[in-house]
């Protein structure tokens, strides 16, 4: 293995690698455009920020991230372990139901929960009718704890998904051996499972962290001063992008640094499972009481994370249905699906290429490359949006002569007033989501199939397309779901980068929610949730149906 | 075999979507360039707006029916739209910029994104303090930032001015949203203009000292918090109070009916108002159409629609407010030139941060 690796390093830089790097440079153009505007000179606004806002922003962000990671990590790992290691009634249903809360955009969950718990909300109303006097403070969710709760119940599926599929497919021998050796559940978890799932767990936690750091909707509504809300406030309030850009630059650096530290720590103790040697785990049947306890636990959780908020939205949607303008619904659906699917497919294709070529790169350059694909995810969407506009206006400037060649009357801002810009921005922002699943899949199968195909006279790319992609189908499908869902629920990008008259579901939700009309907003929000849920069901079916059988 | 199918599917899917992307952008172009070739070229006006009401859309439709000018819209947040306008520079496709805050309009003007418009209709219909002194932008609806109080706990005779809210007797009673709200920023900016920076800061500090809870949520949440008994008095916009009284949730309606509106500073400088307004983009390609749309929005039909559909106050004198707004009574407005709200916005934000208004 080692020898093979060394010879790989010496190989010449191939077109494959160059192309991969070219892709990476292109998707990072908006970020370069933003960073090039960073100004480190100290001015009034920066001093003001340091004096009055810095402390709150840093400490709130820190606690928010820390506790969200803890809570979502516990939830995600708990359910992943339960589902992977045990058999219980209705497991096949619960297995994918546990993915579904990811379909609720966090800011919508925040509005819904705040609404439900408010004075006019269902809970206080019921209590009042029963004569129970509740202190409003008891039900106050609009604070840091509440935000942690909201983020955790909407984001834990990142962790659940990654850990579960890893455990299911690759921990069979180790877990079984430990069980044979008589490890008690706690010891089994601490000594075997936790070290094993480290890589997917950290991958999932990183995604959650970046979502939390860059999210703006929840913290704005709850009025929690975080880095991201401060970025916006300094931008909006002080009307200059200087502080905002500088802050988002620092946030990005922090996230890169964190990932670097993780990488270094992981480097020392690598739990390498011989690639491909891991075999599916054999779940233990939970009988009687234990089985039902698990069912009750999952049902309760799904109730809180999905059924209750969605049920509430259904009620609101019915109340306000007549006020919602749905005249262009077909067009809106069409628009939404087009940019979501386009961006998702592009993200997957680029990630496949990058992960594919990464395997023949020196470890370090491969690592740098993988980090570079993730930069966009660590920045607030609106900042990416501004960077993207800058890039596209410049590109349009360059290409204008070309447009003129085809159409003498062509306007200059052709690309930047089409959905190309919107789709591109999504690619920039969500490369990281697809990358995790695609890259870990490629890393897992290593290069041996490709090498084998090569000895049979097939080119590497062809071998990848014909042999490896089909093998990785389920990882690709997971990547597809996660990316699609993230894109369909994302707001700031779709808001700013739309071409004229390009209404989408996310923009409709915003229009109502921003106007504090959550009842009306429930209608388009429910459509987003149904579409994402449909995606989850459809794709989980495909992957568990065909993919599962094939593996065995 | 299966493997082959899958990759094939992926490849087909990819090319199909790519082609589609190409088509959708070219088809858009086709309709536009095709239209140019026609003998009677369809007129249009491109609008960047941060107002996002369904009733606005029907107004634009009415405009199209009346004039034949199609209104193309990008809706977004005002600051982001300003940033987009700045980046697009002279090449921008936008002709008209509309936003729901005078401060932002001023910011667009001072970033050289707008151009002055000389229109008799606009000048005649819109009071002087509701438009830019150099005619770069024009307000066409008003909202007031008022005091809302619990009828059962507060005697309106005790209420008088905004400044009165800083009186220690209101300690733990005041509800208001966070300092990131543009409405709070503009309110404070107006005080800086009226009473000077020092006193405005004292006012903000006094409100912070009297807050019933850490600021959170939107304007509606403040009214709900009164109902819940967390505080007795909220500073909020008339617009949201109107929305609540007509909520689709009967419980919310019921709760709101226990609250009432009070217009502060009636013996002094008047109640704070802000406008939604628009200005023609500096490099507008369809300037004439943009002006026509502005004039339409300041006209009687549009003003009526604003008044009825949206709980906003019309700026046109001859148009009455909706019955609901009328039932709250007429009131004396601040006479502060709204351009000041923009000029003083940064100062206001800094004061809010300094006094610890979260």
Interface residues (C-beta under 8 A of the other chain):
Chain A: X48 X52 X53 X56 X114 X118 X119 X120 X124 X125 X136 X137 X142 X143 X220 X221 X222 X223 X225 X229 X232 X233 X235 X236 X237 X238 X239 X241 X316 X319 X320 X323 X324 X325 X338 X341 X342 X345 X346 X349 X382 X385 X386 X389 X390 X393 X396 X397 X407 X409 X410 X411 X412 X413 X414 X415 X416 X417 X418 X419 X420 X423 X465 X466 X467 X469 X470 X471 X473 X492 X495 X496 X498 X499 X500 X501 X502 X507 X510 X511 X514 X515 X516 X517 X519 X520 X546 X550
Chain B: X2 X3 X4 X6 X7 X10 X11 X13 X14 X17 X20 X21 X24 X25 X28 X29 X32 X33 X36 X46 X52 X53 X54 X57 X72 X73 X74 X75 X76 X77 X79 X80 X81 X83 X84 X87 X88 X89 X91 X92 X93 X107 X177 X178 X179 X180 X182 X185 X213 X214 X215 X216 X217 X218 X219 X220 X221 X224 X225 X227 X228 X229 X230 X240 X243 X247 X248 X249 X251 X252 X255 X345 X346 X349 X350 X353 X354 X358
